[in-house]
Amino acid sequence: MDPKDIKTALGSGLLSFPVTPFDAENRFAPEPYKAHVEWLSGFDAPVLFAAGGTGEFFSLSPDEIPAIVSAAKEVAGDTAIVSGCGYGTEMAVSIARDVEKAGGDGILLLPHYLIDAPQEGLYAHVKAVCDATEMGVMVYNRDNAVLQADTLARLCDACPNLVGFKDGTGDIGLVRQVTAKMGDRLTYLGGMPTAELFAEAYLGAGFTTYSSAVFNFVPALANKFYAALRAGDRATCESILNSFFYPFMDLRARRKGYAVSAIKAGVRLVGFDAGPVRSPLSDLTGEEEEILKDLIEAHS
């Protein structure tokens, strides 16, 4: 997909990150994955992110990623597939090239590994990845990879295929500076964990969409919330926040890593063989799965 086309697709509706299923031997399980992605692609999401954060990118080996992208492309139909990409510069460049060969439509560049870096280093890192592929690239601003507005502007000048900016910092001052400076040069996505909790604030800062993790198991509810948000229907947004998202937030907050583990549990509860999470994460307890089951059934 041309970078301009993926930029348009990214900004045209609600987005999501399918979980990555593993089998009893802890290997990627392509058939359950394809079944889940095919189901998700029947709902209103113009782009799905394969091997993203919710897809446990951080626990995948680099050679698993193109296989996951290829499996998603087999069944996604008209839904674009953007792949996670990351780690150090050399690994990220290699992953980007492998994703392109596998037929991916774009990449989401997650933070590099472990160490903080100065703005010049982040500039060189992002530019190297953009230069390595003809696909559209979206940067994920969070943790140890926070691009400042001036650095992002330099990258946009140097990299025509840099098309998107996803924020996971929660720093509304910074993201408003970015949207004011870059205007429509980029597509802007909210990327906080359980993004619906922050969606109204990000909309006010110029972000038209976000990636919904719960779309993995309650896609109709996720679409309903997004439609209400874009329509300015605050009453519906508040109703769904109070009945679903705040209780889900309480469950997610019980243990570190549950922002991913709870999503995978939800996918299992709606009938897909997603398998367990890989270490260093841990799965929900039986009691916690029952809480989530009740929450899903109340909104089905």
N, C-alpha and C positions, 0 to 999 in steps of 0.2 A: 504494500500500500504506500502511495506517495506520502511524504511527511505532511503535506498540506491536507491530505484526506484524513490522515489519522488525527491531526489536530482538530479538524472539524468534528470527527466522530467522538473524540474525547469530550468535547464541549456540548454534545447534543443530547445528553441525558444521564441518567443514573448509571454508575459503573460498579463493578464488583470484582472480587478476587476469589476464584474457586479454591477450595482446600485441595491438597494433594493427598490422595489415598495411598496407604501402604498395606502390604499383605502381611501374612503371619511371619514371614522371614524379613520383614522391615524393608521390603523392596517396593519401588513404585509400582502401583497396580493400575495399568492403563485402561482395562475394561470398565471398572467402577468409575474411574475418572471420566471417561468418555460419556458414560450414562448420565453422570451428574452435569457435565458441561452441556450436553445436548438438552437436558431439562432446563437449565438456566437460560440457554439461548432462546428458548421459547417465550421468555418474559422480556420486558422492555428494558434492555441494557445494551447500548450500542458497542461497548467494549468490555471484554473480560481480561483480567490480568492473570496469565498463567505463571506459576512458580513465583508468585509475589509474596509479600509478608505473611498474609493469611495462608498462603500455600506453602509455608515453611521453607522459603528460599534459603534461610540461614542454616538449615539442616541438610540441604541437598548437595550432592557432589556436582561439580560443573558439568560432567557428562550426562547427568540425569536431566538437565534443564532442556536441551533441545528435544529430547524424547517426549517430555511433557508438553512442550509447545506443539510438536507434531501431532500428538494425540488430540489436543484441543482443536487444532485446525481441521482435523478429520470430520468433526461433528458440529462445529460452531456455525456453519452456514454463513449468513451475512454478518454475523457478529465478529468484529475485529478482535484479534488476539495480540495483546502486548505482553511481553515477558519481563520478569524480574531480571536484573543484572546488577553486579556489584563486586565487592571485595576490593583488593588492590587493583591498580591501574592495569597491569598486564593481564590479570585474570578477567577483569571486566571487559577489556578489549576482546579477549578470546571468546568469552561468553556471548558478547554482542555479535561477533562474526558467526558463531555457531547457531545462534537464534535466527539470524538472517538466512542461513543455509536451510534451516528447518522450516522456513516459510512464515516466520513471525511478521507481524505488521508494525511492530515498534518495540521499544524497550523503556522500562522504568528503571532509572539508575538509582539504586538504593545506596545508603551510606557505605563508604569504604570501611575496611576492617580496623577496629580497635583504637587507633591513635587519632588524636586531634590533629588538624592541619591548618596552616595559614590560608588566606584567601588565594594567594598565588598558586599554592599547591592544589587547592580545589579547582581553580581555573584550569590548570594543566591536566588534571584528572578528567574533568568533564569534557574538555576539548579533545583529549585523546580518544575517548569513547565515541564522541560524535564523529570524529574523523575516520573511525574504523568501520563505519556502517553508513549505508544510504537510508536506513530506516529513520523514522521520527524518534526523537529521544525526549523523555520527560525526566526532570530531576526531582528527587524526593528530598526536600529540605527538612532535616531532623537530626537530632542527636549530635554526632561529631561531624556532620556535613551540612552546615548551615551557610548557604551562599548569601552574601549581602547584595543589596539591590545594584550597586555599581558593578560588582563582579558578574552578576547575572546579565547586566546590560552588555558588558564586554563579550560575554559568551554568545549572546544573541547576535552581536555584530560578526563574530568569527564563525559561527556554526549555524548555517541556514536550516539544518535539520533538527535544531533544538526547538521543540514546539510546545512543551508543557512544563508547568511548575506545580508540584504537589507539596503541600505544607503539612508537616506533622509537629511543628514547634508550639502551636497555640499562641504565638506572638502576633497578635492582631496588628500591632503597630508596624512590625516588619512587613507583614504580608500586605498591608495597605500601602506601604511605601513601594513595594514591588509592583502591585497592580497599577498604582498611579504612574510609576516611571515607565513600565513596559506596555501599558495599554493592551491593545488586542494583538500584540506581537506573539503572546503566549496564551495557551488555554490554562486555566487555573482550577485546581482540584483541592478540596479539603481532604486531609489525610490523617486526622486524629483518630485514635482508636475509638470505635463506635462513633463514627463521624456524625451521625444524626444528632448527637448531643450538642454539637458545636455548629450545626449547619446554618442556623439563623444568623449567628455572628459572622460566619464566613461569607454568607450571602451579602451582608452589608458591607463587607470589605472587597467585594468584586469577584467572588468565587461563585460561579454559576452551578457547579456540581461537586460531587464527592464520590468516594468509593465506599460502598456499603458492604460491610462484612456479613451482616445478618441476611442480606440478599441470598446468601448461600442456602438458607433453610426456610426463610419466610419471604420469598421474593415479592409476592403480591402485597404484603404489608409494607415492605421497603418502598415499592413503587407508589403505594398510597401516600406514604409520608412525603416522598419526594414531590409528588404532584401537588399536595397541599402546601408544601413549602414554596414552590414556584408560583402558586396561585395566590399566595399571601393569606392562606386560610389558617390563621394562627390557632383557632379553636381546635381544628382537627390535629394540628401538630402537637398541641399541648395534651390533647386526649391520648394520642399514641405514645408520647413521651412518658406520661404518667402510668399508663396501663402496661406498656411493654418495655420501653427503653430504660427507664430508671430502675425497675426490678432487674432487668438484664445487667445493668451496670453494677448493681449490688452483688450479683452472682460473679460477674467478671472480676470484681475487686477482691475476691476472697483469696486469691493466690496469684503470684507473679506468673505471667505467661498464659493466663486464662483468656486474654483477649484473642488468642488463637485456639486454645483448647476448647473453649466454650462454643466456638463456631463449629469446630469439627464434631463436637458432641451433637450439636443441632442437626448437622447433616446426617449423622447416623440415625438420629431420632425420627427424621422424616423419610427414612427408608433406603438410604444409600450406604454402601459398604465402604466407608471412608477409612476404616482401620484406626489405629491409635495415632497419637502424636509421637514424633521422634524425640528422644532426649536432646537437649536438656529440659524440654517441657515435660509436663505430666498431665494426665487426663483428669477430668472431673471425677469425683467420687460418685458412687451409686446414688447417694442421697441428693447430690447436686444435679445429677442427670434427671432425677425425678422432678426437681424444682423446674428445670428447664423444659421438661416434657409438658408439665402443666401450663407453663407460660406459652409454649407453642400452640397447644391445643386450644387455649383461650383466644388465640388470634388466627385460627385457621378457618 
